[in-house]
Amino acid sequence: MMAFLRYCLNQPVGIAMTVRAALVAGNVAVLFGLALWLGLDGFGGLIVLWGLALVAATCLGFGGPLILLARLGDGAGMHPRAVIGLCIGWPVLAACGAGLALRLVWPELPWLAVLAVAVVVNLASCLASILRALGSVHLSMILRDGAPMVALGAAGLLLTEPAAILWGMATGLGVICLGAAVLVLSHPQRASVISGNRPGAGLAADLWATTVLGMGLAQVDIIVGGQFLTPEQIGVYALLRRVANLVALPLSVATWVSAGPISAAHTARDTAALQSASDAGARIAFLPGLGLAMLSLLALPVLAIWVPDLPVPVLLVLLGGTLVQLAFAQGMSVATLTGRGDLAAGARLAGVAGYVAAVAFFAPLDPLRNALAAALATSLCAGLLWLWVWRSMGIDTLARPMRRRAWQIS
């Protein structure tokens, strides 16, 4: 068993999975630590503002992280001015305009702090995409998924007011991003993807819409459910959804590991290589996800101790929806990295509309019906995207365990 474990950890995917698991565990530890340190009231106020900042980062980013991942990953490269515009230029201009408008409409909230965090979080995501294109898979994951939470935790230990914590977090993450920018500038392969003789790149409305709609689809059940369920119900629901989302841990690994091969195959117009990269990423996402789902079910007795009246059917429905997403996971990567962001945006829009329709059909809403609506919405999004990618590109993004294993992507 130990020999098998060492073998897995020595494989590229095994290392990436270990890094991702450590990031998830670290993020959860930071959140619990902040809750204990600030108290539930202070922590609750901070998390609301943190959530707003993450949504704002998606809106103000104009799809920059995805654009950089796609344009740099396919070998075409980008002009430095275009990279700077996506990383900091356009987001700062948008944040200035949004700050003026939001302070007039909703002056009670510390919008300047929220938008400052949004700009820096987007910058971290953009730099992570650049590092991924340069081959630094693990460092890019750490920067995108670990650095923001580390900065938030450090600020929470030093400060007490939510707005002050956000400013401290933005400052800390900004310093981390400065270090990441130095790594990018000094990277020996930087000139191969970012140089003055590379083409510029404008904003991609389809990739931006894909990012914004993805955030909307990920949060719609919490936002809408919170309007109809009691605070205790939505709290337990959010806890169970967090458990279900842990099953999707391999999905992030699959996305980052397969991004390069997918972009390269698309640039070379090699359909066979694109199908192979999709198959490999699908297995990275689906097979470990099945194992994590089984572990989640085995953890039910522990959860029942914490939540005496644990609604097990809600967790089962959420787990089922997550597994469907994992089975069709590569559809999103293939669509966004091959210039078909319109397919991804359309599928996510259909998912959001499907959730709203399901909620109207299931009314009055309770936790189980909310979970059913969310699972149906995400399954609709995944299924439609698989169908559209297959019909338009001839690539089947469904995970098929009977095919030859492809755990290592060169």
Secondary structure by P-SEA (a helix, b strand, c coil): caaaaaaaaacaaaaaaaaaaaaaaaaaaaaaaaaaaacaaaaaaaaaaaaaaaaaaaaaccaaaaaaaaaaaacccccaaaaaaaacaaaaaaaaaaaaaaaaaccccaaaaaaaaaaaaaaaaaaaaaaaaacaaaaaaaaaccaaaaaaaaaaaccccaaaaaaaaaaaaaaaaaaaaaaaaacccccccccccbbbbcccaaaaaaaaaaaaaacaaaaaaaacccaaaaaaaaaaaaaaaaaacaaaaaaaaaaaaaaaaaaaccaaaaaaaaaaaaaaccaaaaaaaaaaaaaaaaaaaaccccaaaaaaaaaaaaaaaaaacaaaaaaaaaccaaaaaaaaaaaaaaaaaaaaaaccccaaaaaaaaaaaaaaaaaaaaaaaaaacccccccccccccccccc
